[in-house]
Amino acid sequence: MDLSQVVLDITAQQGAGNLLGNLLCAVTGLLDSPGGLSRLLNQILGVLQGL
C-alpha cells in the first residue's frame, strides 16, 4: 500500500452563473478564517434544533 502525499490545486472563479465556483470560494473563505467553519456548523445546529 502506498500512502504518499497527494496535493490538489483547485481554481475557482466567482461570479454570476458560477454556482460551483461561488461555493468553492465560500468554503475556502470559511477555512481561511479561524473559527469560521465551527461558527457555520453551530449556526446550522441552531437551525436544526429549532425545527
mmCIF file as Biopython writes it, N, C-alpha, C and O atoms, coordinates in Angstrom:
data_model
#
loop_
_atom_site.group_PDB
_atom_site.id
_atom_site.type_symbol
_atom_site.label_atom_id
_atom_site.label_alt_id
_atom_site.label_comp_id
_atom_site.label_asym_id
_atom_site.label_entity_id
_atom_site.label_seq_id
_atom_site.pdbx_PDB_ins_code
_atom_site.Cartn_x
_atom_site.Cartn_y
_atom_site.Cartn_z
_atom_site.occupancy
_atom_site.B_iso_or_equiv
_atom_site.auth_seq_id
_atom_site.auth_asym_id
_atom_site.pdbx_PDB_model_num
ATOM 1   N N  . MET A ? 1  ? 0.852   -1.165 0.000   1.0 0.0 1  A 1 
ATOM 2   C CA . MET A ? 1  ? 0.000   0.000  0.000   1.0 0.0 1  A 1 
ATOM 3   C C  . MET A ? 1  ? 0.902   1.234  0.000   1.0 0.0 1  A 1 
ATOM 4   O O  . MET A ? 1  ? 1.871   1.295  0.757   1.0 0.0 1  A 1 
ATOM 5   N N  . ASP A ? 2  ? 0.590   2.204  -0.836  1.0 0.0 2  A 1 
ATOM 6   C CA . ASP A ? 2  ? 1.364   3.439  -0.931  1.0 0.0 2  A 1 
ATOM 7   C C  . ASP A ? 2  ? 0.559   4.578  -0.323  1.0 0.0 2  A 1 
ATOM 8   O O  . ASP A ? 2  ? -0.542  4.872  -0.787  1.0 0.0 2  A 1 
ATOM 9   N N  . LEU A ? 3  ? 1.094   5.224  0.711   1.0 0.0 3  A 1 
ATOM 10  C CA . LEU A ? 3  ? 0.412   6.328  1.379   1.0 0.0 3  A 1 
ATOM 11  C C  . LEU A ? 3  ? 1.145   7.638  1.134   1.0 0.0 3  A 1 
ATOM 12  O O  . LEU A ? 3  ? 1.346   8.434  2.051   1.0 0.0 3  A 1 
ATOM 13  N N  . SER A ? 4  ? 1.537   7.847  -0.108  1.0 0.0 4  A 1 
ATOM 14  C CA . SER A ? 4  ? 2.236   9.081  -0.461  1.0 0.0 4  A 1 
ATOM 15  C C  . SER A ? 4  ? 1.297   10.274 -0.355  1.0 0.0 4  A 1 
ATOM 16  O O  . SER A ? 4  ? 0.080   10.147 -0.492  1.0 0.0 4  A 1 
ATOM 17  N N  . GLN A ? 5  ? 1.894   11.435 -0.109  1.0 0.0 5  A 1 
ATOM 18  C CA . GLN A ? 5  ? 1.121   12.662 -0.002  1.0 0.0 5  A 1 
ATOM 19  C C  . GLN A ? 5  ? 0.520   13.022 -1.354  1.0 0.0 5  A 1 
ATOM 20  O O  . GLN A ? 5  ? 1.162   12.876 -2.395  1.0 0.0 5  A 1 
ATOM 21  N N  . VAL A ? 6  ? -0.714  13.493 -1.320  1.0 0.0 6  A 1 
ATOM 22  C CA . VAL A ? 6  ? -1.399  13.943 -2.528  1.0 0.0 6  A 1 
ATOM 23  C C  . VAL A ? 6  ? -1.655  15.441 -2.392  1.0 0.0 6  A 1 
ATOM 24  O O  . VAL A ? 6  ? -2.146  15.900 -1.361  1.0 0.0 6  A 1 
ATOM 25  N N  . VAL A ? 7  ? -1.324  16.194 -3.427  1.0 0.0 7  A 1 
ATOM 26  C CA . VAL A ? 7  ? -1.558  17.637 -3.436  1.0 0.0 7  A 1 
ATOM 27  C C  . VAL A ? 7  ? -2.560  17.930 -4.540  1.0 0.0 7  A 1 
ATOM 28  O O  . VAL A ? 7  ? -2.394  17.485 -5.676  1.0 0.0 7  A 1 
ATOM 29  N N  . LEU A ? 8  ? -3.593  18.674 -4.204  1.0 0.0 8  A 1 
ATOM 30  C CA . LEU A ? 8  ? -4.649  19.003 -5.160  1.0 0.0 8  A 1 
ATOM 31  C C  . LEU A ? 8  ? -4.826  20.510 -5.195  1.0 0.0 8  A 1 
ATOM 32  O O  . LEU A ? 8  ? -5.161  21.126 -4.183  1.0 0.0 8  A 1 
ATOM 33  N N  . ASP A ? 9  ? -4.605  21.094 -6.342  1.0 0.0 9  A 1 
ATOM 34  C CA . ASP A ? 9  ? -4.822  22.532 -6.531  1.0 0.0 9  A 1 
ATOM 35  C C  . ASP A ? 9  ? -6.130  22.739 -7.277  1.0 0.0 9  A 1 
ATOM 36  O O  . ASP A ? 9  ? -6.328  22.188 -8.359  1.0 0.0 9  A 1 
ATOM 37  N N  . ILE A ? 10 ? -7.025  23.536 -6.694  1.0 0.0 10 A 1 
ATOM 38  C CA . ILE A ? 10 ? -8.319  23.821 -7.305  1.0 0.0 10 A 1 
ATOM 39  C C  . ILE A ? 10 ? -8.420  25.317 -7.530  1.0 0.0 10 A 1 
ATOM 40  O O  . ILE A ? 10 ? -8.140  26.109 -6.630  1.0 0.0 10 A 1 
ATOM 41  N N  . THR A ? 11 ? -8.816  25.700 -8.720  1.0 0.0 11 A 1 
ATOM 42  C CA . THR A ? 11 ? -9.011  27.099 -9.060  1.0 0.0 11 A 1 
ATOM 43  C C  . THR A ? 11 ? -10.497 27.325 -9.299  1.0 0.0 11 A 1 
ATOM 44  O O  . THR A ? 11 ? -11.132 26.585 -10.051 1.0 0.0 11 A 1 
ATOM 45  N N  . ALA A ? 12 ? -11.050 28.349 -8.656  1.0 0.0 12 A 1 
ATOM 46  C CA . ALA A ? 12 ? -12.468 28.648 -8.801  1.0 0.0 12 A 1 
ATOM 47  C C  . ALA A ? 12 ? -12.635 30.128 -9.114  1.0 0.0 12 A 1 
ATOM 48  O O  . ALA A ? 12 ? -11.864 30.972 -8.657  1.0 0.0 12 A 1 
ATOM 49  N N  . GLN A ? 13 ? -13.653 30.418 -9.897  1.0 0.0 13 A 1 
ATOM 50  C CA . GLN A ? 13 ? -13.960 31.806 -10.235 1.0 0.0 13 A 1 
ATOM 51  C C  . GLN A ? 13 ? -15.353 32.144 -9.738  1.0 0.0 13 A 1 
ATOM 52  O O  . GLN A ? 13 ? -16.323 31.438 -10.015 1.0 0.0 13 A 1 
ATOM 53  N N  . GLN A ? 14 ? -15.429 33.249 -8.992  1.0 0.0 14 A 1 
ATOM 54  C CA . GLN A ? 14 ? -16.716 33.722 -8.515  1.0 0.0 14 A 1 
ATOM 55  C C  . GLN A ? 14 ? -17.402 34.522 -9.608  1.0 0.0 14 A 1 
ATOM 56  O O  . GLN A ? 14 ? -16.750 35.054 -10.506 1.0 0.0 14 A 1 
ATOM 57  N N  . GLY A ? 15 ? -18.720 34.602 -9.524  1.0 0.0 15 A 1 
ATOM 58  C CA . GLY A ? 15 ? -19.459 35.437 -10.453 1.0 0.0 15 A 1 
ATOM 59  C C  . GLY A ? 15 ? -20.836 34.878 -10.715 1.0 0.0 15 A 1 
ATOM 60  O O  . GLY A ? 15 ? -21.162 33.755 -10.329 1.0 0.0 15 A 1 
ATOM 61  N N  . ALA A ? 16 ? -21.627 35.679 -11.372 1.0 0.0 16 A 1 
ATOM 62  C CA . ALA A ? 16 ? -22.998 35.280 -11.710 1.0 0.0 16 A 1 
ATOM 63  C C  . ALA A ? 16 ? -22.974 34.041 -12.592 1.0 0.0 16 A 1 
ATOM 64  O O  . ALA A ? 16 ? -22.255 33.993 -13.590 1.0 0.0 16 A 1 
ATOM 65  N N  . GLY A ? 17 ? -23.760 33.045 -12.222 1.0 0.0 17 A 1 
ATOM 66  C CA . GLY A ? 17 ? -23.857 31.826 -13.011 1.0 0.0 17 A 1 
ATOM 67  C C  . GLY A ? 17 ? -22.763 30.813 -12.724 1.0 0.0 17 A 1 
ATOM 68  O O  . GLY A ? 17 ? -22.764 29.736 -13.320 1.0 0.0 17 A 1 
ATOM 69  N N  . ASN A ? 18 ? -21.844 31.116 -11.845 1.0 0.0 18 A 1 
ATOM 70  C CA . ASN A ? 18 ? -20.764 30.187 -11.496 1.0 0.0 18 A 1 
ATOM 71  C C  . ASN A ? 18 ? -21.047 29.559 -10.137 1.0 0.0 18 A 1 
ATOM 72  O O  . ASN A ? 18 ? -20.353 29.833 -9.158  1.0 0.0 18 A 1 
ATOM 73  N N  . LEU A ? 19 ? -22.051 28.733 -10.089 1.0 0.0 19 A 1 
ATOM 74  C CA . LEU A ? 19 ? -22.505 28.157 -8.823  1.0 0.0 19 A 1 
ATOM 75  C C  . LEU A ? 19 ? -21.398 27.389 -8.117  1.0 0.0 19 A 1 
ATOM 76  O O  . LEU A ? 19 ? -21.162 27.608 -6.929  1.0 0.0 19 A 1 
ATOM 77  N N  . LEU A ? 20 ? -20.725 26.508 -8.811  1.0 0.0 20 A 1 
ATOM 78  C CA . LEU A ? 20 ? -19.670 25.715 -8.195  1.0 0.0 20 A 1 
ATOM 79  C C  . LEU A ? 20 ? -18.499 26.601 -7.769  1.0 0.0 20 A 1 
ATOM 80  O O  . LEU A ? 20 ? -17.945 26.412 -6.687  1.0 0.0 20 A 1 
ATOM 81  N N  . GLY A ? 21 ? -18.125 27.546 -8.591  1.0 0.0 21 A 1 
ATOM 82  C CA . GLY A ? 21 ? -17.047 28.469 -8.248  1.0 0.0 21 A 1 
ATOM 83  C C  . GLY A ? 21 ? -17.386 29.291 -7.027  1.0 0.0 21 A 1 
ATOM 84  O O  . GLY A ? 21 ? -16.537 29.481 -6.156  1.0 0.0 21 A 1 
ATOM 85  N N  . ASN A ? 22 ? -18.607 29.781 -6.945  1.0 0.0 22 A 1 
ATOM 86  C CA . ASN A ? 22 ? -19.049 30.552 -5.782  1.0 0.0 22 A 1 
ATOM 87  C C  . ASN A ? 22 ? -19.023 29.690 -4.516  1.0 0.0 22 A 1 
ATOM 88  O O  . ASN A ? 22 ? -18.613 30.155 -3.452  1.0 0.0 22 A 1 
ATOM 89  N N  . LEU A ? 23 ? -19.456 28.446 -4.637  1.0 0.0 23 A 1 
ATOM 90  C CA . LEU A ? 23 ? -19.474 27.538 -3.490  1.0 0.0 23 A 1 
ATOM 91  C C  . LEU A ? 23 ? -18.054 27.247 -3.011  1.0 0.0 23 A 1 
ATOM 92  O O  . LEU A ? 23 ? -17.784 27.296 -1.811  1.0 0.0 23 A 1 
ATOM 93  N N  . LEU A ? 24 ? -17.152 26.947 -3.930  1.0 0.0 24 A 1 
ATOM 94  C CA . LEU A ? 24 ? -15.771 26.657 -3.559  1.0 0.0 24 A 1 
ATOM 95  C C  . LEU A ? 24 ? -15.093 27.864 -2.918  1.0 0.0 24 A 1 
ATOM 96  O O  . LEU A ? 24 ? -14.339 27.714 -1.957  1.0 0.0 24 A 1 
ATOM 97  N N  . CYS A ? 25 ? -15.353 29.040 -3.436  1.0 0.0 25 A 1 
ATOM 98  C CA . CYS A ? 25 ? -14.772 30.258 -2.852  1.0 0.0 25 A 1 
ATOM 99  C C  . CYS A ? 25 ? -15.320 30.504 -1.454  1.0 0.0 25 A 1 
ATOM 100 O O  . CYS A ? 25 ? -14.583 30.938 -0.569  1.0 0.0 25 A 1 
ATOM 101 N N  . ALA A ? 26 ? -16.597 30.232 -1.247  1.0 0.0 26 A 1 
ATOM 102 C CA . ALA A ? 26 ? -17.200 30.411 0.076   1.0 0.0 26 A 1 
ATOM 103 C C  . ALA A ? 26 ? -16.601 29.430 1.080   1.0 0.0 26 A 1 
ATOM 104 O O  . ALA A ? 26 ? -16.305 29.809 2.214   1.0 0.0 26 A 1 
ATOM 105 N N  . VAL A ? 27 ? -16.421 28.178 0.677   1.0 0.0 27 A 1 
ATOM 106 C CA . VAL A ? 27 ? -15.836 27.172 1.566   1.0 0.0 27 A 1 
ATOM 107 C C  . VAL A ? 27 ? -14.397 27.537 1.890   1.0 0.0 27 A 1 
ATOM 108 O O  . VAL A ? 27 ? -13.961 27.396 3.033   1.0 0.0 27 A 1 
ATOM 109 N N  . THR A ? 28 ? -13.662 28.002 0.901   1.0 0.0 28 A 1 
ATOM 110 C CA . THR A ? 28 ? -12.278 28.418 1.132   1.0 0.0 28 A 1 
ATOM 111 C C  . THR A ? 28 ? -12.227 29.562 2.129   1.0 0.0 28 A 1 
ATOM 112 O O  . THR A ? 28 ? -11.356 29.586 2.999   1.0 0.0 28 A 1 
ATOM 113 N N  . GLY A ? 29 ? -13.141 30.504 2.018   1.0 0.0 29 A 1 
ATOM 114 C CA . GLY A ? 29 ? -13.196 31.615 2.952   1.0 0.0 29 A 1 
ATOM 115 C C  . GLY A ? 29 ? -13.455 31.156 4.372   1.0 0.0 29 A 1 
ATOM 116 O O  . GLY A ? 29 ? -12.908 31.721 5.319   1.0 0.0 29 A 1 
ATOM 117 N N  . LEU A ? 30 ? -14.291 30.127 4.528   1.0 0.0 30 A 1 
ATOM 118 C CA . LEU A ? 30 ? -14.568 29.590 5.863   1.0 0.0 30 A 1 
ATOM 119 C C  . LEU A ? 30 ? -13.332 28.950 6.469   1.0 0.0 30 A 1 
ATOM 120 O O  . LEU A ? 30 ? -13.078 29.071 7.667   1.0 0.0 30 A 1 
ATOM 121 N N  . LEU A ? 31 ? -12.569 28.269 5.630   1.0 0.0 31 A 1 
ATOM 122 C CA . LEU A ? 31 ? -11.376 27.583 6.128   1.0 0.0 31 A 1 
ATOM 123 C C  . LEU A ? 31 ? -10.240 28.548 6.410   1.0 0.0 31 A 1 
ATOM 124 O O  . LEU A ? 31 ? -9.354  28.241 7.206   1.0 0.0 31 A 1 
ATOM 125 N N  . ASP A ? 32 ? -10.252 29.714 5.767   1.0 0.0 32 A 1 
ATOM 126 C CA . ASP A ? 32 ? -9.195  30.701 5.967   1.0 0.0 32 A 1 
ATOM 127 C C  . ASP A ? 32 ? -9.319  31.429 7.300   1.0 0.0 32 A 1 
ATOM 128 O O  . ASP A ? 32 ? -8.313  31.792 7.909   1.0 0.0 32 A 1 
ATOM 129 N N  . SER A ? 33 ? -10.545 31.642 7.752   1.0 0.0 33 A 1 
ATOM 130 C CA . SER A ? 33 ? -10.733 32.416 8.988   1.0 0.0 33 A 1 
ATOM 131 C C  . SER A ? 33 ? -10.804 31.476 10.183  1.0 0.0 33 A 1 
ATOM 132 O O  . SER A ? 33 ? -11.496 30.460 10.130  1.0 0.0 33 A 1 
ATOM 133 N N  . PRO A ? 34 ? -10.097 31.803 11.261  1.0 0.0 34 A 1 
ATOM 134 C CA . PRO A ? 34 ? -10.151 30.946 12.448  1.0 0.0 34 A 1 
ATOM 135 C C  . PRO A ? 34 ? -11.566 30.916 13.028  1.0 0.0 34 A 1 
ATOM 136 O O  . PRO A ? 34 ? -12.173 31.960 13.267  1.0 0.0 34 A 1 
ATOM 137 N N  . GLY A ? 35 ? -12.063 29.746 13.244  1.0 0.0 35 A 1 
ATOM 138 C CA . GLY A ? 35 ? -13.395 29.603 13.819  1.0 0.0 35 A 1 
ATOM 139 C C  . GLY A ? 35 ? -14.522 29.747 12.809  1.0 0.0 35 A 1 
ATOM 140 O O  . GLY A ? 35 ? -15.689 29.613 13.178  1.0 0.0 35 A 1 
ATOM 141 N N  . GLY A ? 36 ? -14.211 30.014 11.553  1.0 0.0 36 A 1 
ATOM 142 C CA . GLY A ? 36 ? -15.254 30.223 10.545  1.0 0.0 36 A 1 
ATOM 143 C C  . GLY A ? 36 ? -16.108 28.993 10.322  1.0 0.0 36 A 1 
ATOM 144 O O  . GLY A ? 36 ? -17.335 29.081 10.276  1.0 0.0 36 A 1 
ATOM 145 N N  . LEU A ? 37 ? -15.462 27.846 10.184  1.0 0.0 37 A 1 
ATOM 146 C CA . LEU A ? 37 ? -16.195 26.611 9.942   1.0 0.0 37 A 1 
ATOM 147 C C  . LEU A ? 37 ? -16.999 26.205 11.167  1.0 0.0 37 A 1 
ATOM 148 O O  . LEU A ? 37 ? -18.147 25.778 11.038  1.0 0.0 37 A 1 
ATOM 149 N N  . SER A ? 38 ? -16.415 26.332 12.353  1.0 0.0 38 A 1 
ATOM 150 C CA . SER A ? 38 ? -17.159 25.968 13.561  1.0 0.0 38 A 1 
ATOM 151 C C  . SER A ? 38 ? -18.338 26.903 13.781  1.0 0.0 38 A 1 
ATOM 152 O O  . SER A ? 38 ? -19.387 26.474 14.261  1.0 0.0 38 A 1 
ATOM 153 N N  . ARG A ? 39 ? -18.176 28.180 13.437  1.0 0.0 39 A 1 
ATOM 154 C CA . ARG A ? 39 ? -19.285 29.141 13.562  1.0 0.0 39 A 1 
ATOM 155 C C  . ARG A ? 39 ? -20.439 28.741 12.638  1.0 0.0 39 A 1 
ATOM 156 O O  . ARG A ? 39 ? -21.603 28.788 13.035  1.0 0.0 39 A 1 
ATOM 157 N N  . LEU A ? 40 ? -20.109 28.349 11.406  1.0 0.0 40 A 1 
ATOM 158 C CA . LEU A ? 40 ? -21.142 27.922 10.461  1.0 0.0 40 A 1 
ATOM 159 C C  . LEU A ? 40 ? -21.850 26.668 10.953  1.0 0.0 40 A 1 
ATOM 160 O O  . LEU A ? 40 ? -23.077 26.582 10.895  1.0 0.0 40 A 1 
ATOM 161 N N  . LEU A ? 41 ? -21.082 25.692 11.437  1.0 0.0 41 A 1 
ATOM 162 C CA . LEU A ? 41 ? -21.693 24.452 11.929  1.0 0.0 41 A 1 
ATOM 163 C C  . LEU A ? 41 ? -22.589 24.716 13.135  1.0 0.0 41 A 1 
ATOM 164 O O  . LEU A ? 41 ? -23.643 24.094 13.265  1.0 0.0 41 A 1 
ATOM 165 N N  . ASN A ? 42 ? -22.189 25.623 14.011  1.0 0.0 42 A 1 
ATOM 166 C CA . ASN A ? 42 ? -23.032 25.973 15.154  1.0 0.0 42 A 1 
ATOM 167 C C  . ASN A ? 42 ? -24.329 26.651 14.712  1.0 0.0 42 A 1 
ATOM 168 O O  . ASN A ? 42 ? -25.383 26.427 15.308  1.0 0.0 42 A 1 
ATOM 169 N N  . GLN A ? 43 ? -24.253 27.471 13.678  1.0 0.0 43 A 1 
ATOM 170 C CA . GLN A ? 43 ? -25.463 28.093 13.145  1.0 0.0 43 A 1 
ATOM 171 C C  . GLN A ? 43 ? -26.405 27.049 12.552  1.0 0.0 43 A 1 
ATOM 172 O O  . GLN A ? 43 ? -27.618 27.118 12.745  1.0 0.0 43 A 1 
ATOM 173 N N  . ILE A ? 44 ? -25.840 26.086 11.832  1.0 0.0 44 A 1 
ATOM 174 C CA . ILE A ? 44 ? -26.661 25.016 11.252  1.0 0.0 44 A 1 
ATOM 175 C C  . ILE A ? 44 ? -27.313 24.187 12.357  1.0 0.0 44 A 1 
ATOM 176 O O  . ILE A ? 44 ? -28.493 23.849 12.268  1.0 0.0 44 A 1 
ATOM 177 N N  . LEU A ? 45 ? -26.549 23.862 13.393  1.0 0.0 45 A 1 
ATOM 178 C CA . LEU A ? 45 ? -27.129 23.121 14.520  1.0 0.0 45 A 1 
ATOM 179 C C  . LEU A ? 45 ? -28.241 23.882 15.199  1.0 0.0 45 A 1 
ATOM 180 O O  . LEU A ? 45 ? -29.246 23.296 15.602  1.0 0.0 45 A 1 
ATOM 181 N N  . GLY A ? 46 ? -28.068 25.195 15.331  1.0 0.0 46 A 1 
ATOM 182 C CA . GLY A ? 46 ? -29.107 26.022 15.935  1.0 0.0 46 A 1 
ATOM 183 C C  . GLY A ? 46 ? -30.391 26.001 15.138  1.0 0.0 46 A 1 
ATOM 184 O O  . GLY A ? 46 ? -31.483 25.946 15.703  1.0 0.0 46 A 1 
ATOM 185 N N  . VAL A ? 47 ? -30.259 26.044 13.825  1.0 0.0 47 A 1 
ATOM 186 C CA . VAL A ? 47 ? -31.447 25.980 12.964  1.0 0.0 47 A 1 
ATOM 187 C C  . VAL A ? 47 ? -32.111 24.622 13.069  1.0 0.0 47 A 1 
ATOM 188 O O  . VAL A ? 47 ? -33.336 24.538 13.159  1.0 0.0 47 A 1 
ATOM 189 N N  . LEU A ? 48 ? -31.321 23.557 13.059  1.0 0.0 48 A 1 
ATOM 190 C CA . LEU A ? 48 ? -31.884 22.210 13.143  1.0 0.0 48 A 1 
ATOM 191 C C  . LEU A ? 48 ? -32.569 21.953 14.481  1.0 0.0 48 A 1 
ATOM 192 O O  . LEU A ? 48 ? -33.577 21.248 14.536  1.0 0.0 48 A 1 
ATOM 193 N N  . GLN A ? 49 ? -32.030 22.519 15.558  1.0 0.0 49 A 1 
ATOM 194 C CA . GLN A ? 49 ? -32.647 22.340 16.869  1.0 0.0 49 A 1 
ATOM 195 C C  . GLN A ? 49 ? -33.981 23.084 16.972  1.0 0.0 49 A 1 
ATOM 196 O O  . GLN A ? 49 ? -34.855 22.701 17.749  1.0 0.0 49 A 1 
ATOM 197 N N  . GLY A ? 50 ? -34.125 24.136 16.194  1.0 0.0 50 A 1 
ATOM 198 C CA . GLY A ? 50 ? -35.362 24.909 16.203  1.0 0.0 50 A 1 
ATOM 199 C C  . GLY A ? 50 ? -36.485 24.261 15.413  1.0 0.0 50 A 1 
ATOM 200 O O  . GLY A ? 50 ? -37.621 24.732 15.467  1.0 0.0 50 A 1 
ATOM 201 N N  . LEU A ? 51 ? -36.196 23.193 14.681  1.0 0.0 51 A 1 
ATOM 202 C CA . LEU A ? 51 ? -37.230 22.541 13.862  1.0 0.0 51 A 1 
ATOM 203 C C  . LEU A ? 51 ? -38.128 21.648 14.683  1.0 0.0 51 A 1 
ATOM 204 O O  . LEU A ? 51 ? -39.045 21.029 14.142  1.0 0.0 51 A 1 
#
